[in-house]
Amino acid sequence: MKKQILLVGLSTLMLMACQQKPDKVSTLSGLDPVKFSTEVNHSQTNLYTLKNKSGMEVCITNFGGRIVSIMVPDKDGKMQDVVLGFDNIDDYIRIPSDFGASIGRYANRIAQGRFVLDNDTIQLPQNNFGHCLHGGPQGWQYQVYDANLIDNTTLELTRLSPDGDENFPGNVTAKVTFKLSDDNALDIKYSATTDKKTIINMTNHSYFNLSGDPSQPATDHILYVNADNYTPVDSTFMTTGEIIPVKDTPMDFITPKAIGQDITKYDFVQLKNGNGYDHNWVLNTNGDITKPAARLTSPQSGITLEVYTNEPGIQVYTGNFLDGSIQGKKGITYNQRASVCLETQHYPDSPNKPQWPSVLLKPGETYKSHCIFKFSVYDDAALEGAAQADSTAAE
């Protein structure tokens, strides 16, 4: 009898548990994982959370391989979310954006959406001023990656891109591995293989506002770029094929300066053409992952981001086309220049500029790209010391 009563009691408790709504287990950044669970083209989307022993948290959705939030401490020890994005999967699907995305097959622009491969002219979608931008309108930022949460600090995403995907040739298997270290570095490794000659150029498109308050512009952020040269663009944001010095121009960030210092000097044609900074810098690092490619600091929060990469270039984009029409996490309106993107890459339109580093991938080869976003806190004295070190290294 007691056994029957016990069974009835357990059944009742189980029934009650089933009838209750699932617990809302929010992330440190305030995201609800339930709001990221849906199906896109018969593939499941979810939110994955990485945490380290230092308390840093990174949230990633496998829809587009997007970094949704990055929580790091500011100079007062308060945790701040330093990237733009949405707090639900519906907005990522409904509103065209590149927020936090793993871009492929080809990050940045290809002129007129055309390139020649083995004497065949391949025509890609033209989705940006007559050019192909970020792999086309259905690039990988709008596709679902297969996700494998290896442990609390590591997420591996895989994308199987069929031959003819946005008209790019070859069946491509691409991987993006995010690993969070205890020294607050987010290590991102990209790899890809193909069964037919193709082109590959992957990057992460996070929009950073290191103050933690994207309602305010990021033009006060101090930027250092380890580059003596850059690739100028025309009025359609396409590289001209030139590589020219930054010295004595507003493009010079060898000596760190506020992004807003020169950004509206439209008498300098490159800032007019780019509507601000939207250019590729030719890095001095020569593929050395141990040398900083760029450094960004918020004077308000003290949060500093250092970027390391084996890539030859980095695109600095200052949120010039954010226009207040998009509301992101916590209902915050994203106005012009609310962020800074630091996209490690091969140069834009490299398939049509043979004098530049090649983006060709052949069967039997493996494409590899590496980027590290390392976060720390700088006080004024430390920032001044870093600036002096950068200037000395540049001499």
SULKATA-V685727 format. One line per field, one symbol per residue. phi: phi as a letter, one per 20 degrees, with the letter a starting at -180 (. if undefined). psi: psi as a letter, one per 40 degrees, with the letter a starting at -180 (. if undefined). burial: 1 if it has 24 or more other ideal C-beta (glycine too) atoms within 12 Angstrom, else 0. A space follows every 10 residues. Layout:
phi=???
psi=???
burial=???
This chain:
phi=.gffffffff ffffffffff fffeeefgen edggfdeadc lmdedbdddd cdfenfccdc dffmlefebc dcfefenefc edcerddbff fffedfadgm feeafcfmdc glmcbdclme edddgddbln dedlnofdff fddeefdcef bfdccddcce dfgnglmffn fdddccddcd efemddeddd bbcbdbgbcc bdbddfdecf fncffdfefe fedccebecb dfcefdmefe oeccfegmcf eedfegbfgf gcfdeffeff fffelpebce eefeflmefe efebbcceff enfcdddcbe fecbedcdmf dfcnedddgm mfeeegmfbc dcdfaeffmg gdcffdgfdf cdgnecfccc bcdddbcdeg ffffffffff fffff
psi=dddddddddd dddddddddi iihggiidee ihddeehahh fehhiihhhh iieeeihhhh iehefhhdih hiiaeeehhi heiiaieidd ddddhhiehe ihhidhiaih hefiihhfeh hhhiigehfe ihhfeiefae eeihihhhgd aeehhhihhh hihehfeiih hhhiihhhhh ieffhhhhhi iiiieihaih hiihfihhhe degeeiieee ihhhhgheii hiiaeeehie eihiiehfie ehedhiihde dedegeehdd dddefahgih hhieefehee hhdihhhhdd dehhhhhiie ieihhhhffd eheeehhaif ehhhihfeih hghhiiihfd degeeihieh hiheihhhih hhhhiahhid dddddddddd ddde.
burial=0000000000 0000000000 0000001111 1110110101 0010111111 1100011111 1111111111 1111100011 1111111110 1110001111 1111111111 1110101000 0101101100 1111110111 1111111010 0011111111 1000111111 0111111111 0001111111 1111011111 1111111111 1111011111 1111111111 1111001111 0011010011 1111111111 0110000001 1011111111 1111100010 0111111111 1111111111 1111111111 1100010110 0101111111 1111111111 1110011011 1000001111 1111111100 0010011001 00000
